[in-house]
Amino acid sequence: MVAVQSRGEHAPDSRYLASHMRISRESLFTSGGINAVASFLDGFGANCLICVEEKIACWLKDHQHRFHTGLALCLPPRSVIERTLSKELQIETAREVGFNVLPTYRLNGKKGLKGHIPQPQYPLCLRPAAPGRIKPQFKARLVYSVTELRSFLETIESKGATILAQPFMNLPNLVVHGARTVSGASIGLNAFLVERKFEGVTLTIRPTGLPDILRSRCTEFTDRLGLTGNYHFEFLRDLTAGVDYFLEINCRFGGTTAKVFACGYDEPALALQSYGLGNFQPTKIQNRLVSSKQAMAKYLVSVLNGNLSALDYPAEPKFTRLRKAIFGLLACRDDVFSFDDIRGSVALYMATLRGQLRPL
């Protein structure tokens, strides 16, 4: 394991971790950093490498010649990674393959709107069209009026980047995990319903059925972009209308990877299989509700303090949210803890705790 960590962070540990090195965020994307990583991998005798961030993946691809000959980079080509990072291209491709897409408006930073946004479309959910080009960074932001929108645009530095605006829909998410081999075969497509969201991201998740039409459109989408390796789609699911609205795709491990793994979905194995490394037999998906106990505890505190927002789905009375949070703490399968690896579980919990206590 190559752990990107700052000084003083808790060292990674696990019964399965044979060796690791630590590299600071400042050393990433430097000549010294890539040399240190290459030396560690060579000494360890690694035969494949994968990472969890697109910018790092591009860096590794650019310096592939620094690694020993027998090392396989289980990553898409750099050109594919960069194209997939464009939310505008994603939306264009989504429309082409037949996905339902919400009305989408382009905002050009402080220059404002490119066209008029009708008042009935508010509130709007704003998302950067490409990562890393807007400061301060944000994943999603709600605005309820033209005045609020203009005020928000005045506070950011966009460096010419586009912000996408879509009508905010108070709906659960549908996540479709899958992988595509280097020969172009789609494998392991499975769907999971995000029943509760906290701070705009997944709080609880469980397996659900994947309609054939959605499966075929996911496959066509990844074929058009030429993706290889693991990926996950995100949709908004309107259960009443029976409609799924495309949000985005990520060609990396993500925030739901550990949760779907706890359901029996072995995404790391599929990632390796995509690049011809191993022939893993798929495990049976377990119909269980999974969450992060740490996130659930934070959610419970936020409910008690009244600190929730419209991004916290579903909108419910405080008592109902309290009851659901307590139920989640007691009944949900945790996405980290494993009796099979107590050391690894404790190490990750300790790392989180130290990170929270450090500012104090």
ABEGO torsion letter per residue (X at the ends): XBBBBBBGBBBBBBAABABBBBBBAAABGBAAAAAAAAAAAAAAGBABBBBABAAAAAAAAAAAAABBAABBBBBBBAAAAAAAABAAAAAAAAAAAGBBBBBBBBBBEAAEBBEBBBAAAOBBBBBBABBGABOBBBABBBBABAAAAAAAAAABBAGGBBBBBBBBBBBBBBBBBBBBBAAGBBBGBBBBBBABBBGGBBABBBBBBBBAAAAAAAAAAAAAAGBBEBBBBBBBBBAAAGBBBBABBBBBBBAAAAAAAAAGBBAAAAAAAAAGBEBBBBBBBBBBBBBBAAAAAAAAAAAAAGABBAABOBBBBAAAAAAAAAAAAAABBBAABBAABAAAAAAAAAAAAAAAAAAX
